[in-house]
């Protein structure tokens, strides 16, 4: 069984403390002023004008709540905050896309009609996660955006490290370790997540990823994932506050979805990227919500597949009824995931006949064939 780690992470607590003093608070921070949140405000309020708060506010313009949180797992824990891992392509190019999208608007406004500027397509193999430019930006613009992204990330960590020392963040965090451990124990996720990974191991016939479930007592009721090497990080906000205590019940569906995505990302990006991108025009058929929140064809496809697999796990392993699954798929379809029922039907064939396949990867060409059929029908 793969290792499952459930904890409150000091890196994410540090980030969420800084976010509380920016407009991020309207997006990610829990609204209710319960005791722990009040203690955070009291301890750190005198540092609300620190440079890292200002820079974090600037990063709010990137309009992607999960990106900055996911970035934090690339550094060691405070107070050192050193880069422990080379930034993965997804993180770098997500930052790059947001920076370039702003540069691109400026570029188009002032130089869009210039015949002296040659525009040409993006190398998709290198810039797999750049949905917004749509092959209309210069290569130099991309390189500039990438350079700026790396510089911004390094500057952010530098000032975050200074914030840790000046605010005595580690003293505050250590004072609340008992509170953090109580959160983990009452969530019962140390017992339920290994079961979910067992379901995924059986479904995929191979599940190499470790799971790190990060409970975020300052975050509101939502969650997201970030894959780094062979580990999937799932960041989870509390579902409600009871008697000044954050409750993390009912987050298993979210965790299952993110763990499914973590496995699919490896398959999509490593083996079938070129074939998948041949049908990237299907992205324009998806609902506005899907396009605005997931940004690119490969990410939206990933969510389609993970959602279908989540539904199949619930039906085949967790004994959900057909009516519950149908209602869930209908809800996702109305959100704009218009191909979800097609993927569910296809993947159900795999689930019911998986003994005929050595692995899920062996079945994956049928998914490519489905994409072809969808493209031809449209």
N, C-alpha and C positions, 0 to 999 in steps of 0.2 A: 504494500500500500504506500502511495506517495505521501510525503510529509505534508501535513496541514498545520499551518501556523495561524493562530487567531490572537490578535493583540491590539492595543492602542499604540501607535507608532509616534515617537517624539518628533520625527520629521514632519508628519502631517499635522500634528498638534501645533508645531511651530508655525507652519504655513497658515493654518486656520486662525491662529492668534493675530497674525499680520493682516489677514483678510478681513477680520472684524472691524478694522479701522479704515476700510475702503468701501467702495460701492459693491465689491464682491459680497458684502454681507446681505445684500438684497437677493442674491442668487444662491449662495451655498450655505449661509449660516442659519442655524435654527432660530426661529422667530421668538420663541418663548424665553423670557429672561429668568431662567432657573438658576439655582445656587452656583453651580460650576461656572456658568457663563458670567455671572456677576463677579465671581472671584477673578476670572480672567480680565474683565474690564477694569477692575480695581487695581490689579497688579501691574498691568501694562499700559494704562491710559497715559501715563506721563511720557510714553515713547511713541505716541500716535503720530508725531511729526518726524519720526526717523526717516532717513532716506529710503530704506527698504519699503516703507509703507507707500511712499510716493511712487517708487518704481513698480510696486505691486498694483497700484491704481492704473498705471500706464498699461500694464499687461492685461488689465480688465478689458481694454479695447479689443483684445484678440477674440473676445466673444466665445470662448471655449472653456467651459467650467472644468472639464476633466483634465485638460492638457497640463496645466500647471501642477496639479496634484500628482499626476503620474510622473512628471519630471522629477519630483522629490526623491523617488526611490533610486535615482542614479547617483545620489551622494550618500556618504556615510552619515551616521547619526550625529546630532549636535553633541558637544560644541564644535567638533572638527569640521564637519560638513565638507569633506573632500570628495572629489569625483571618484567614486569607486568603480564605476563601469563607464565604458565609452558610450556616449549617447546613441541610442538606437535610431535607425532611419526614420521611424514613425514620428518620434519626438522632434528631431531636428527639422524634418520636412513639414510637420504640422506648424511649427513656429515659422518656418520659412514661407509657407503658403500665406499665413496671415499677414506677415510683413510685406510680402510681394503683392498681395491683393490691394494693400493701400498704395504701394508704389505704383502698381499697375494702373489704378484709377488716375493717379496723378500723371503717369506716363501717357495714357490714352487721351487725357484732357489736353495736354500741351503738345504732344508729338504724334498723336494718332493719325493725323492726315499728312504727315511728312513723308514724301517719297524717298527721302535720303535714308530713312530708317528701315532696315529690312527686318520683318517679323518672320519667325519660322517656328516650327513645332517643338514641343518639349520632348526630350528623350524619356519616354515613359518608364524604362527600366531603372533609370536613375532617380526620377522624380515621381515615384508611384503614388505619393500621397498629396499631390497638388491639384485639387479639383477645380479651383476657382479661375485659373488662368486660361484654360481651354485653348492651349496652343496658340496664344496671341502675344506672348511676352518674349523679349529678347533673352538669349542665354545669359548675357551679362546681368540682366535684371535679376535672374534667378540666383546667380552667384553672389550678387550683392545682398540679396535677401538672406541667403544662407550664412554669409559672413556676419550680418547684423544679428541673426538669430543666435549664433554661438556667442557673440559678444554680449548680448543682452542676458543670456542665461548665466554666463560667468559673472557678470556684474551683479546680477540678482543674488547669487550665492555669496559673493563677497560681502555685500551689505547685510545679508541675512545672518552671516557669521558674526558681524559686528553687533547686530541686534541681540543675538544670543548672549554675548558677554555683557553688554551694557544693561540689559533688562534682567539679568540673572534668571534666564529662562530655565536652566537646568535645575535650579533650586525649586522653582515652581513645579516643574514636572515631577521631580522626585518626591515632593510633598504630597502629590496626588496619586502615587503608585497604587495605594490600596484601593482608591476609587476606580482606577483603570482596571485593576484585576477583578473587581466586583462586576464591572460592566461585561467583561469577557465571560465570567462564570455564569452570570444570569442570562446571557445570550444563548447558551447551550450549543453554540456553533462548533465547539470542539468535538461534539458528538455527532452532529447532523451533517457537517460538511464532508467528513470521510465517507459517509454513506453515498452522498452525491457523486463523489469521485469514483466510488466503486461502480455506480451505475454508468458513468461515462467510460470507465475502463472496459466494461462489458460491451457497451454500445460501439465504441471506436475500435475495440480489440487491442488498442494500444493508447495509453494516456500517459505521456512522459512528464507532463508539466506538474510542478509542485504548486500548491495553493497557499497564498498569504492573504488572509482576510483581515483588513485593517478597519477597526471600528473607530468612528470619528464622532465623539460626543458633541462637538461644536457644529457639525454639519446637519443640515436639514434632511428631510425624508426622501432621499434619492441615493443612487450609487452608480459607480462606473468602474471599469476595469482597465488595466494596463499590463501588457505582456512584455517581459524582459527576459531574453534567453529562454530557459525552460521553466520560468516561474510566471504565474498569473497573479497579479495583485488585484484584489477587489476592495474598493473603498466604499464603506457603507455608513450612511448617516442614520441617526436614530429615527424610529417610526413615531414615537411620541415621548412625552415627558410625564412620568407618574411620580408624585411625591418628590419632586426635585431630582429625579433619577431618569437618565435616558434609557429607553427600552428599544431593543433591537429584535423584537419578535416579528415574524413574517417577512424576513429578508431572504429566505432560502431560494425563492423563485429568481430573484435578481442575481444571486450568487451562481445559481445553476446556469443562467443565461451567459454570464461573463466567463465562466469556466468553459462552456461550450465554445464561445468565441475564441478563447485562447488556443484551443486545439485547432480550430478551423483556420485561424490566421496562418499557422505554420504550413498547412497544406496549400492554402491559396497562394501565399507569397513565394513559397519555395519551389513549387512544382507546376502550377497551372496559371501563373500570372498572365503570360502572353495570350493564352487561349481565352481567358476571362475578359481581358481588355478588348478583344474583338467585338464584344457585345456591350461595350460601355455606353452606347447610345440608349440602352434600356433605362439608364439612370433618369433620363428626362421624362420617362413615363411614370415615375414614382410620385407620390404625394408631396406637397410642398413641405410638410413637417419633416418627412424623411430626408429630403434634399437639404433642408436647412440645418438639421441636427447631425447628419452623418457625412455630408459634404462631398463624397466621392463614390463612384460606382463600386469599387472593391470593398469599401467599408459598408455600404448599404447592402451589398450581397452577403457579406459576412453576417450582418444582423438578420437578414432573411433566413439564412441557413441555421444560425444559432437559435433563432426563435422556433423554427420547425423542429429542431432537435430537442429543445426544451419541452415542447408539447409532446413529442414522442416519448421522452423519458417519463413525463408525468403519466402518460397513458399506459406504457408497457411496464414500467417499474414501480410507479407510485400509485397505480390503480385509480387514476382520475377517470371519470365517465366520458363516454363519447360526447355527451351534451356539453360537458365542461370544456372539452377540447375544442368543439365546434364554436362555442361562444368566444373562447380565447382567440382563435384564428380569425373570427369575424371582426373582433375588436381591433386586432393588428392590421387587418385589411383596411378597415375604415380610417386607421391612422395614416395610411398611404403605402403600406407594404403590400402592394397589389399582387405580387407573385407568391405570397406566403402559402396559399392553399396548393399551388402547383408543386412547390418544394416539399410541403408536408406529404402529399400523396406519393411523390417519388421516394422520399426518404423512408416512408413507411414500408415500401417494398423492400428496402434494405433491412429495416428493423425486423421484418417478418421472415426474411430469408438470409440473415447475415452469416449463417453457417456455410453458405455457398461461397463466401468471400474470405480471403485470408486477412483482409484488413479493410477499413473504411476507404483508404486510398485506392484500393482496387475498384471500388464502386464509383469513385469520383468522376471518371469519364462520362458516366451517365448524366451527371449534373451538367457537364459541358454540353452534352447533347440536348438537354432540356433548354439551356440558354439559347442554343441554335434554333430550336423549335419555337420558343417564345419570340425571338427576333423575327423569324419568318412569318409568324402569325400576325405580328404587328405591322 
